[in-house]
């Protein structure tokens, strides 16, 4: 058999084989497009995630900057409040020392006024007791810095010996510690009350007959520490002493004044007797 004869007998390409190759190519193309779609979706998702993270970062930075500003403002406000509190404490300290300073200087002036007879004993006693009470409260506020009042006076160069003496004794000079002489003081008071009431009953109304007894009566009452500041005689007796002090020696009080004076003396004497009874 010749070569040409054999060639003429070769079969043409199979149609089924060609279709199989085409299907495989199509599948490859489809798979490639599918992968491209997946890559595109993944790329889009990554971009969205990156955009979200960028926006989240920007938002966080903005919020953190606002929070930082608020914290800074809050810190400044706290510093301001601390400064105000420290200034207030310092101011309170100086106020307390100023109170003690003013009380001591006032007490010194009061002592000098009493020595020079510028102030009446009853008024002196009342004012001195008030100042001593205020001093006790005011000095308690600075006792941690000044254990003794002498330390305070020395530091601020206060020349106030009379006031310091009054503070150490703790009572006005008119209120003496007269426990040993209490009986004598009571007897003097009763005697002066009776003498004055008898003089008025006998129509002795001239200033020189009354003023000395009234002054002595007020002095002895002020010396007794059992007589409280609320005793009615501390108000009525100084009133009559002031009236007599402004009169001439021979000048007399009127009938109406004599009756009123007599009534005031009886009221004061009865109140004095009740005080003695209540003190045993």
Secondary structure in CASP SS format (residue, H / E / C, confidence):
PFRMAT SS
TARGET T0000
AUTHOR 0000-0000-0000
METHOD secondary structure of the structure
MODEL  1
X C 1.00
X C 1.00
X H 1.00
X H 1.00
X H 1.00
X H 1.00
X H 1.00
X H 1.00
X C 1.00
X C 1.00
X C 1.00
X C 1.00
X C 1.00
X C 1.00
X H 1.00
X H 1.00
X H 1.00
X H 1.00
X H 1.00
X H 1.00
X H 1.00
X H 1.00
X H 1.00
X H 1.00
X H 1.00
X H 1.00
X H 1.00
X H 1.00
X H 1.00
X H 1.00
X H 1.00
X H 1.00
X H 1.00
X H 1.00
X H 1.00
X H 1.00
X H 1.00
X H 1.00
X H 1.00
X H 1.00
X H 1.00
X H 1.00
X H 1.00
X H 1.00
X H 1.00
X H 1.00
X H 1.00
X H 1.00
X H 1.00
X H 1.00
X H 1.00
X H 1.00
X H 1.00
X H 1.00
X H 1.00
X H 1.00
X H 1.00
X H 1.00
X H 1.00
X H 1.00
X H 1.00
X H 1.00
X H 1.00
X H 1.00
X H 1.00
X H 1.00
X H 1.00
X H 1.00
X H 1.00
X H 1.00
X H 1.00
X H 1.00
X H 1.00
X H 1.00
X H 1.00
X H 1.00
X H 1.00
X H 1.00
X H 1.00
X H 1.00
X H 1.00
X H 1.00
X H 1.00
X H 1.00
X H 1.00
X H 1.00
X H 1.00
X H 1.00
X H 1.00
X H 1.00
X H 1.00
X H 1.00
X H 1.00
X H 1.00
X H 1.00
X H 1.00
X H 1.00
X H 1.00
X H 1.00
X H 1.00
X H 1.00
X H 1.00
X H 1.00
X H 1.00
X H 1.00
X H 1.00
X H 1.00
X H 1.00
X H 1.00
X H 1.00
X H 1.00
X H 1.00
X H 1.00
X H 1.00
X H 1.00
X C 1.00
X C 1.00
X C 1.00
X C 1.00
X C 1.00
X H 1.00
X H 1.00
X H 1.00
X H 1.00
X H 1.00
X H 1.00
X H 1.00
X H 1.00
X H 1.00
X H 1.00
X H 1.00
X H 1.00
X H 1.00
X H 1.00
X H 1.00
X H 1.00
X H 1.00
X H 1.00
X H 1.00
X C 1.00
X C 1.00
X C 1.00
X C 1.00
X C 1.00
X C 1.00
X C 1.00
X C 1.00
X C 1.00
X H 1.00
X H 1.00
X H 1.00
X H 1.00
X H 1.00
X H 1.00
X H 1.00
X C 1.00
X C 1.00
X C 1.00
X C 1.00
X C 1.00
X H 1.00
X H 1.00
X H 1.00
X H 1.00
X H 1.00
X H 1.00
X H 1.00
X H 1.00
X H 1.00
X C 1.00
X C 1.00
X C 1.00
X C 1.00
X C 1.00
X C 1.00
X C 1.00
X C 1.00
X C 1.00
X C 1.00
X C 1.00
X C 1.00
X H 1.00
X H 1.00
X H 1.00
X H 1.00
X H 1.00
X H 1.00
X H 1.00
X H 1.00
X H 1.00
X H 1.00
X H 1.00
X H 1.00
X H 1.00
X H 1.00
X H 1.00
X H 1.00
X H 1.00
X H 1.00
X H 1.00
X H 1.00
X C 1.00
X C 1.00
X C 1.00
X C 1.00
X E 1.00
X H 1.00
X H 1.00
X H 1.00
X H 1.00
X H 1.00
X H 1.00
X H 1.00
X H 1.00
X H 1.00
X H 1.00
X H 1.00
X H 1.00
X H 1.00
X H 1.00
X H 1.00
X H 1.00
X H 1.00
X C 1.00
X C 1.00
X C 1.00
X C 1.00
X C 1.00
X C 1.00
X C 1.00
X C 1.00
X C 1.00
X H 1.00
X H 1.00
X H 1.00
X H 1.00
X H 1.00
X H 1.00
X H 1.00
X H 1.00
X H 1.00
X H 1.00
X H 1.00
X H 1.00
X H 1.00
X C 1.00
X C 1.00
X C 1.00
X C 1.00
X C 1.00
X C 1.00
X E 1.00
X C 1.00
X C 1.00
X H 1.00
X H 1.00
X H 1.00
X H 1.00
X H 1.00
X H 1.00
X H 1.00
X H 1.00
X H 1.00
X H 1.00
X H 1.00
X H 1.00
X H 1.00
X H 1.00
X H 1.00
X H 1.00
X H 1.00
X H 1.00
X H 1.00
X H 1.00
X H 1.00
X H 1.00
X H 1.00
X H 1.00
X C 1.00
X C 1.00
END
